[in-house]
């Protein structure tokens, strides 16, 4: 997995493994509630979080083993806390 940070500030992506029964909509609700901004971390219902950080205008690669499951991504940017959430996404690993 590669984080290509094209911004003028630090970036971090959190890869969140969803437990059964949790969905992308749950992650969006977490972000929209303001908890993600306040906690600067993944929701407490997430099974596992992997973080990748990249300095401004740099490419950062990381090896992360991801097993079959649904995952979410939170992308934070900023030089200091509180970081700003710039993106929320989801993906699924099948046959990994």
C-alpha positions in Angstrom: 0.0 0.0 0.0 1.3 3.4 -0.9 0.3 6.9 0.4 1.1 9.5 -2.2 0.9 12.8 -0.2 0.6 15.6 -2.7 -0.4 18.2 -0.1 1.8 20.8 1.5 1.3 19.3 4.9 1.6 15.9 6.7 -0.9 13.2 5.9 -2.0 10.0 7.7 -4.3 7.3 6.6 -5.9 4.9 9.1 -6.9 1.6 7.6 -9.8 0.2 9.8 -10.9 -3.4 9.8 -14.6 -3.5 10.3 -16.1 -6.1 12.6 -19.1 -8.1 11.3 -22.2 -5.9 11.2 -20.4 -2.6 10.8 -20.4 -0.8 7.5 -19.1 2.2 5.6 -22.3 4.1 6.7 -21.2 3.5 10.4 -17.8 5.1 9.6 -19.4 8.1 7.9 -21.7 8.5 10.9 -18.7 8.5 13.2 -17.0 11.2 11.1 -20.2 13.3 10.8 -20.8 13.1 14.5 -17.5 14.9 15.2 -16.1 12.0 17.2 -13.3 11.4 14.6 -12.2 15.0 14.9 -12.4 15.0 18.7 -10.7 11.6 19.2 -8.2 11.8 16.3 -8.5 8.1 16.2 -10.6 5.2 14.9 -13.9 4.4 16.5 -13.8 2.0 19.5 -15.8 -0.6 17.5 -13.1 -1.1 15.0 -11.3 -4.5 15.2 -7.8 -3.3 14.1 -6.2 -0.1 12.9 -3.1 0.2 10.7 -1.6 3.7 10.2 0.5 5.1 7.4 2.1 8.5 7.7 3.7 10.6 5.0 5.5 14.0 5.2 4.3 16.8 2.9 4.8 16.1 -0.8 6.3 12.7 -0.3 5.5 9.1 -1.2 5.4 6.6 1.6 5.0 2.9 1.2 4.1 0.4 3.8 3.5 -3.4 3.9 0.3 -4.2 5.7 -1.2 -7.7 5.8 -4.9 -7.4 5.2 -7.1 -10.5 5.5 -10.5 -11.0 3.9 -12.7 -8.4 5.4 -14.3 -5.0 4.8 -12.1 -2.0 5.6 -12.5 1.7 5.9 -10.0 4.5 5.4 -9.8 7.8 7.2 -7.4 10.3 5.8 -6.1 13.0 8.1 -3.9 16.0 7.2 -2.3 18.7 9.2 0.9 19.7 10.9 -0.4 19.4 14.5 -3.5 18.0 16.2 -6.3 18.4 15.7 -5.8 17.0 12.2 -8.4 17.6 9.6 -10.3 14.6 8.0 -10.0 15.0 4.2 -11.4 11.7 3.0 -13.4 8.6 4.0 -13.4 5.5 1.9 -14.0 1.8 2.0 -12.8 -1.3 0.3 -13.0 -5.1 0.6 -10.3 -7.7 0.5 -11.5 -11.1 -0.9 -9.2 -14.0 -1.5 -6.3 -12.3 0.2 
